């Protein structure tokens, strides 16, 4: 029954009210998905200071779904603080680049990964064919921590968050979302869907522009953004800063061991088939059309790709020497 209800929803016309989306026997409000709903460290700090009884924070475990409060609505100002902090990268961060890459900083492009979540994140990394995979493909990033690593000029690959992970001393274990074969070091293995994916193809001396985006094509598991440090001409912010888990239809949910919503699958991952995966006869912009839930993703996260042939506005072009990838970026306006 749920499968048929979901199929009916996926077949609906794109002309639907964004205020509420019917899903089976439920209604999903976009208000719940606004970019202030997730559990970022700054949002939690604002909530605790304004109303210490509004939410109980346990940073030792993941907490995927949050209810927006007036205090969290006002927390966007925290993004300015984070940006100012990262614009003045300390000598400690530069030293971290040396530790993570084993080479002197300055010979490639620096990626600075920051965990602004109230829980641990295990970033997964993967170089595309012919490109190296940094850090053997993964490491642990505690709440509030940052790591700087260097990738070669012209590097192409992806970065994604893994959540709800547990590994033993040998680096074996599993993650609730984004898992790569049960290993701490993904070592060339892609992350399992659903996962929010940062994709990039960096420029070369002959073709200096860098291209990057945040994709929800394989689903969503955490808010993520990517932006140049210090800005640049024509540069933009790619990302999904909202927590789509809080408005994920039940048929698309992925839950962790504690029963919490850990991710939201795409229509392709939930239903399969050429029609929903934009493959086979549907592998063209003319035949591949967004589902109703792809529209939801786009309405809430307009700066991210929501399906395979999404509009080109989600692709960013820039020329910078350092880029900031933030897990649980501070809430900002969707405008």
N, C-alpha and C positions, 0 to 999 in steps of 0.2 A: 504493500500500500504506500509506504513512504517513497519507494522508488518511483511509482507512477505519479505521485503528487509532485515530486521533484522534477520529473520529466515535463509535467504540465507547466510548472513554473519556468523552466528553462526555455520552453517554447513560446512564452508570452511575448507580446510585442514590446518594442523598446519604448513605446509611448506609455509610460507608467508614472504615477506620482512618486517623487523621491522621498516624500515624507514618511511613507510606510510601505513596505513591500510584503505582500502576502506570501507565505511559504508553507504549503500544506495546511495544517490546522492552526498555524501560528501567524502572527504579524511581527515583522522585524522593523524596528524604528531606527532610522538613520541617526536620530538624536543620540542614541546610545553609542554610536560609532565616532562621535566627534573627537578630534585629536587630543582631548583632555582626559579620556577615559582610561588610559593605560597606566600601569604602575611604574612610572619613572621615579628616580630618586628625588628630583626637584619637586615633582608633583606631590609626592608623599610628604616631603618636608613642609610644603605649603599647607597641606591638609592638617598635618599634625600641629602646626603652630596656630592655625585658625580654629580648629575644632578637634582637639585630641581624641574625642570620642567618636568621630565620624568613621574611622577605620582602624583596624588593628593591623599593624605592620609586622610581619615576620620575615626578615630578609634572609633567613636560612633556607627558605623554600620558595618555589615559584608561585606567583599569584597572577594568573592570566587575565582575569576579568575583574573590572572595577566599575562601580557606579559613579557617574560624574557628580561632583559637588560644586557649589558656587566658588569655593576656595580654589578648586582645581581649574575652574574657568579663568581665574586671574593669574595663573602661574606661568603664562607665556613670557612674562618678563624675564624669567629665569634663563631663557635661551640667550639673551644678551650677555649674561654673566658667563655662560659656558663658552660663547664665542670669543669673548675677551680673553678668557683663560687660555684658549687654544691658539690664539693669534700670537701669543708670546710663549711659544714652546720652549720649555726649560732645557737646561743642559742635561738634566736627567733623562728627558725624553730623547734627546739626540744620542745619548749614550745607549739608550734602549735600542735605537736603530742599529747601532753597532753590534749589540748583543744578539739581536734577532737575525741580522743578515750576515754577520761575520765579515762585513766589508765596511770600508769607510763611507760615511754618509756623503751624498752629493753625486754619486755615479749613476743614479737612476731616479725613479719617482718614489717619493715617500708616501706611504699610506699610514695614517694614524687612526687606530681603532680605539674607540672610547665606549665603555660600558656605563651608560647612564641609567640602567635598569636597577631596580631594588633587589635583584637576584643575579646569580652568576650566569654568564653567557660563555659558551664554548664556540668561538668563531670557527667556521669551516672555510677552507680556501682551496681553490682548484684552478690551475692554469689550463687553458684550452690546448688543443693538440699542438705540440711543438713548443709549448711554453712551460717553464718550470713552475712547480707548485711551492710557494713559500711555506716555511715552517713545517714541512712535511704534511701540510694540509690541515693543521688544527692545534689549538691550545686553549687554556683556560683563562678567562678574564673575569676577575672578581668585581663586585659592584663598586663603581667609582674608579676603577683602574683604567689605564690606557697603555697601549703598546704601539710602538712605531716600527715599521718594517719597510724595507726598500725592495722594489721590483725593478727589473731592467726596463730601459727605454723600449717602447714598442710592445710591452707586455699585454697579454689579453687573458682574462679569466674572470672568476666570480668569487664573491664572499657572501656567506650567509650565517645567520645565527642558529646555534643549536641550544635548545632549552631543555631543562629537566633531565640533565645528564648525570650519570654515575659511572665512574671508572675505577678499576682496581689499580694496584701498584704497577701492573704491567701495561696499563693503558687500555684495558679491555672493559667493555661495559655496554651502555646503550643510552640513547637520548629519546625524550618524548617526541621531539620533532627535530628534523634536520639531520637525523642520524646517518652516519656513513659507514655502514657495515659493522657497527658496534666497536669502533676504534676511536681513541682520542685523536690520533694522527690519521686524517682521512687518506693521505698518501695516494692521491690520484683517484679516489673514489668520490663520486658525486653525492650530494646530500639527498636524503629521501624527502619527498613531498609529504605534507605541505611545508614550504619554507619561503620566506621573503628573501629574494636574491638580488644582490648588487652585482651588476654586470659592467665590465669596462674593457675598452680597447684603447690603449694608450698610444700616443703618437710617436713618430720617429723624426730625426732631423729633416728628412725629406717631406714628411707629412706631419707637422707638429701638433695638430689638433688632437685632443683626447676626447673620446666618446664614452659616456657612462649613463646608466639608468638603474632604476629599481623596478624589479619585475614581480608581479603577483600572478603570472601565468601558471606557475606551479603551486599556487595557493599562498597562504599567509601564516606566519607563526610569531612574528614580533615586529614592532615598528622599527624602521631603519631609514637613515638618510645618508647621502654622500654629497659633499660640497668641497670646493677648493678652499684652502686656508689662505685668507687674505683677499679672497675674491679675484676678479679678473674680468676683462672685457668680454661681454656676452656669456659669462659663466652663470650657471644656475644651480639650484638645489634639487637633486633627485631624491625622492623618498615617499614613504608612507608613514606619517607621523601619528596616525590613529590606530586604535586597537580594534581591528576587524573581528577579533575573536568574540567580542561582546555582542555582536549582531549577526554572528554566523548562523545560518539555518541549521537546525538539528541534524539534517541529513548530510551536511557537509562537515560537521564537527569531527575533530580528532581529540580524544581525551587522554590525559596522562594517568599514571597509576593511582593518583588520588581522586580521579574523577573530574578534574578541572579541564576546561576547554584549553587545549594546548596549541591548536591550529585550526585553520579553516581551509578545506580542500577546494580546488578549482572545479568547475563543471567537468573538465576533461578527466581529472583524477577520480571524480565521484562516479561519472557515468561511462567514461570511455567512448570509443568509437570516433570515426572520422569527423562527424558533424560537430562534436563538442571539443575535439582536439585540433581542429583545423588541419587535418591530414587527408591524404587520398584525394578524393574529388572535391574536398573542401579546403585544399591547400592554396587558397588565393584570397586576396582581399575582397573580391566580388562574392565569393561563396561563403567565406568564414565570417559569421556575424556574432556580435557579443550576446551572451545570455543575459537574462535579467539580473543575475548575481554579478556578472562582469560589470554591468551598469552600476550596481551598488558599490562595488570596489572603486570604480572610477569617480563616482559622485563624492565619495569620502576621501579618496586619495588621488586627486587629479594629476599629481606629478609622478605617478607610477603607471607602468604598463599593466593593463587589466586583462588583456587577451592577446593572442598571437599577432593580430594585425591591428593593434591599437594605433591611435594617431601618433604622428611623429613628435608631438609636443612633449612627450615623455622622455625623449632622447636629448641629453645635454651635451654640449660641445664646449670645450674649455682648453686653455693652455696654462697650466700651473705646475709647480714643482712639488707641491704637497697637497694631499687630499685628506679630508676628515670623514671617516665612516663612523656614525654614531648609532649605537643600539639604544632604543627608547629615547630619541631626541626630544628636547623640550617642546611642549605643545605650542603650536603657532596657528595662525589663521589659515584656512584652506584657500583664501582668496589669492 
